[in-house]
């Protein structure tokens, strides 16, 4: 498993918090926020964003777990961690968020608040059993 994180580098205007998941693995994944199950996500599930009505109030400790409870990815999100600015005269804007990725031999799992992770996965070698539940 390879875990990547995207963290804010500076403060900016507040943006309403949202949480998203993309499960492109062969595993069933449960998303837990502040020790509350907010959803089960089978292989190929993608929800962007998860409805706010299913989420507890922030701050959030978010874990994506296998059916046996193994944590594959996690993030902590507080108000102010996720933000964006409106484009300036040159059309440039800034966006910051939090994200984590689990790169497994059976696929990729991303969780994020703010912008999703983009780009190819780094080369990885996978330990035996990385895709066991």
C-alpha positions in Angstrom: 0.0 0.0 0.0 1.2 3.5 -0.8 -0.5 6.4 1.0 -0.3 9.9 -0.3 -1.6 13.0 1.4 -2.6 16.5 0.1 -2.5 19.1 2.9 -3.3 22.8 2.9 -0.2 25.0 2.8 -1.8 28.3 4.0 -5.1 29.7 5.2 -7.7 30.9 2.7 -11.4 31.7 2.4 -13.6 29.1 4.1 -15.4 26.6 1.9 -18.2 24.3 3.1 -16.8 20.9 3.9 -17.7 17.9 1.7 -16.3 14.3 1.7 -15.9 12.0 -1.2 -14.7 8.4 -1.9 -13.7 6.4 -5.0 -13.3 2.7 -4.4 -11.6 1.2 -7.5 -10.4 -1.9 -5.6 -11.9 -5.4 -5.5 -12.7 -4.9 -1.8 -15.8 -3.8 0.0 -15.0 -0.6 2.0 -16.8 1.0 4.9 -16.4 4.7 5.4 -16.3 5.7 9.1 -16.4 9.3 10.2 -16.0 10.2 13.9 -16.6 6.5 14.7 -19.9 6.5 12.8 -20.4 4.4 9.7 -21.6 6.7 6.9 -21.7 4.2 4.1 -20.6 0.9 2.6 -18.8 1.2 -0.8 -18.5 -2.0 -2.9 -15.9 -2.3 -5.7 -16.1 0.5 -8.3 -18.2 2.7 -6.0 -17.7 6.4 -6.4 -19.6 9.1 -4.5 -18.6 12.8 -4.9 -19.8 14.2 -2.6 -21.3 12.1 0.0 -24.6 13.8 1.0 -24.0 16.1 4.0 -27.1 14.6 5.7 -25.1 11.3 6.2 -22.1 13.1 7.8 -21.7 14.2 11.5 -20.6 17.8 12.1 -16.9 18.5 11.6 -14.2 18.2 12.6 -13.9 14.8 11.0 -11.6 11.8 11.6 -12.3 9.7 8.5 -11.3 6.1 7.9 -11.8 3.8 5.0 -11.9 0.3 6.4 -12.1 -3.3 5.0 -14.9 -5.6 6.2 -12.6 -6.9 8.9 -11.9 -3.3 10.2 -8.4 -2.9 8.6 -7.8 0.9 7.9 -6.8 1.5 4.3 -6.8 5.3 4.2 -7.6 8.0 6.7 -7.7 11.8 6.9 -8.5 14.4 9.5 -10.5 17.4 8.3 -11.2 20.6 10.3 -13.1 23.7 9.2 -10.5 25.9 7.4 -8.6 22.9 6.0 -10.5 23.0 2.7 -10.8 26.2 0.7 -10.8 27.8 -2.7 -10.4 31.3 -4.1 -12.2 32.9 -7.0 -10.1 33.4 -10.1 -8.0 36.5 -10.3 -7.8 38.7 -13.4 -5.4 36.2 -15.0 -7.9 33.4 -14.3 -5.8 31.8 -11.6 -7.4 30.4 -8.5 -6.2 28.3 -5.5 -7.8 25.2 -4.1 -6.6 23.3 -1.0 -8.0 20.1 0.6 -7.2 16.9 2.4 -6.9 13.5 0.7 -5.5 10.0 1.2 -4.9 7.2 -1.3 -4.4 3.5 -0.8 -2.6 2.0 -3.8 -3.1 -1.8 -3.6 -2.4 -4.6 -6.0 -6.2 -4.9 -6.4 -6.8 -1.3 -7.2 -6.8 2.3 -5.9 -8.9 3.8 -3.1 -9.2 7.5 -2.7 -10.9 9.6 0.0 -10.9 13.4 -0.1 -12.4 16.6 1.1 -11.8 19.4 -1.4 -10.1 18.5 -4.7 -9.5 14.8 -5.5 -6.0 13.4 -5.9 -4.9 13.4 -9.5 -2.0 11.9 -11.4 -0.5 8.4 -11.8 0.4 6.2 -8.9 4.0 5.9 -8.0 5.7 2.6 -8.7 4.9 0.2 -5.8 5.6 -3.3 -4.6 2.8 -4.8 -2.8 3.2 -6.9 0.4 1.6 -10.3 0.4 -2.1 -10.1 1.5 -2.5 -6.4 0.7 -5.9 -7.1 -0.7 -7.1 -9.4 2.0 -10.2 -8.0 3.7 
